[in-house]
Amino acid sequence: MKLRSVLTALALVLGALFAPGFGALTTATDAHAVTKISHATATSKFSSSGITWSSSGNCSNRNVATCTSFDQLNLATAQGAQTLKSASGCALNITGGTETGHAGGTYSHWNGYKLDFSKYTCVGNYIKNTFTYIGVRGDGAPQWRSGAGNVYADEGNHWDVTFYNCGGC
């Protein structure tokens, strides 16, 4: 009976440590239900926070790779960008959203979890000096993880950011 109690307690502790969004050792492994927003809602949020956006095609069609679209963006992703802007005090320009043409996967641009940002010295210094370096991604991009668990990858000519949550909004 004593061994069973010890095993039960151990299972509870491990469950708390690895539960998504709760434990100290968590990583994002499962997609959770998310609230999707429209392009218009996202641009309104970004404008109100002083965040700009641009596209090489000067368009916002989700099905055109040269556009920058926010259709089907996760609300938490938009809020994460707003949190980054307010916490860093840096200029932010979004160059990639939910449009086609990015790598696939659960936590992808298409699924509303990622945004690409222009590389500015201010935001780069903020990321590197505030977040924890976690090594390089499979493609060689160095990465930093925020205290909230969001991941910032330096892809050379832009920041590729995966927002698992709003970053403390």
N, C-alpha and C positions, 0 to 999 in steps of 0.2 A: 504494500500500500504506500509506503514511504517513497519508493522509486517512482511510482505513478504520479505522486504529487510533484516530485522534482521534475519529471519529464513534462508535466502539464505547465508548470511555471516556466520552464525553459522555452516551451513552445509559445507561450504568451509573450515572453520577452522578445524572442526572435521575430514573431509576428509583428510586434510594435516597431522593431527596428527596421524591418523591410517593407512595411505597409506603404504603398505609394502615397507620397505627400505628407507623411507623418514622421517616420523614423529618421534617425541621424544617418543611416546608411542607405537611404533610398536612391533609386535611379528610376527614370521614367521607363517603364517596360510595357505598360498597357495604356491604350488610349481610353480616356474617360469621356463621358457625355460632355459635349461642348455646345456653346451657343454660337451660331454662325451669324455674321452681319453682312450687310450689303456694301457695295463699293461706296455708295453715297454716305452711309452711316460712318464708315471708316474714315473717309476723307473729311467729314465733319469733325470727328474726334481729333484727327491729326492736325487740322487747321487750328482748332481751339487750343492746341498745345504748342503751336509754332513748329510743327514737323512738316517738312516739305516732301514731295515725291516727284519723280521724273521717270520717263521711259524713253528708250532710244527710238521708239516708233511714234511717240507723242499720242498715245492711245491708252485705253483701259479695258480692252476686250480680253477676257480671261482665256480665250481660245487662240490668241495670237502671242507667240513667244516674245516679240519685241515690245509688247505693251506692258504696263505695270497695272495689274488689276488687284482689287481687294474684295471682289465678290467671293463669298463663302469663307472669308477670313474669320478666324476664331475671335470672339470678343476679347478673350484673355490675351491674345496676341497683340491686338490693337492697344489694350491697356498696358501691356508690357512695354511697348514702344513709348507710350506716354510716361511710364515710370522711368524708363531709361533717360528720356529727355529731361524730366524734372530732377532726377537724382544727379545726373551728370552736369546739367547746365550747358551742355554742348549743342551745337547745331546738329540736327539729324535730317538726312535726306534719304528717303526710301527709293531704291532702284529696282526692287523685285518684290513681288507679292505672290498672289495665288495663280498667276498665269501659267500656262503650259510651258514646257521647255526646261524645267528644273528636274533634278533627280527625284525618283519616286520614293515610296515608303510611307509608313504610317505617319511619322512626324515630318511631313514634307510641306513644301510650299503649296502644292495643289490642295492638300488637306487642311490648310489654314494655320499651320503651326510655325511657319518660317517667314521672315522678312530679310531682305538684303538692304544694307545701309552703305552709303558712300563712305570712303575712308577719309576721315578728317583726323588731324593730330589730336584734337581735344578728346574725341570719343575713344580713339585708340589708347591714349594715355589713361583715360578713366577705366576702361575695361582691364587693361594690363595691370594697373595699380590697385584696383578695387577687388577684382575677382580672382579666383584660384586657377592657376595654370594646371590643366589636366592632361597634357600631352597632345600628340598629333593624331588626327583622324586618319582613317585608312588612305585617304587621298593626299596625306601629308600636311593638311591645314592645321596649324597650331590652334588649340582650343582653351578657353577659359570658362569656368562655371561660376555663376552668381550664387549668392547665398540662398536664393529661392530655387536654384536648380536649373535655371535657363542656361543654354550653352551658346557661347559666342565663338565662331570660327573665323579666323583670318584667312580668307581665300585669295589674298594677294592684292586684288584691286577693289575688294569690298568686304564688308563683314556679313557673314551668313549667320543669322541668329535663330535658334530654335527656342520658342516660348512655350514651355510646358504649363506655365501659369502667368499671371499678370505681374509677377515680380514684386509683390508686396503692395499692390495698389490699395 
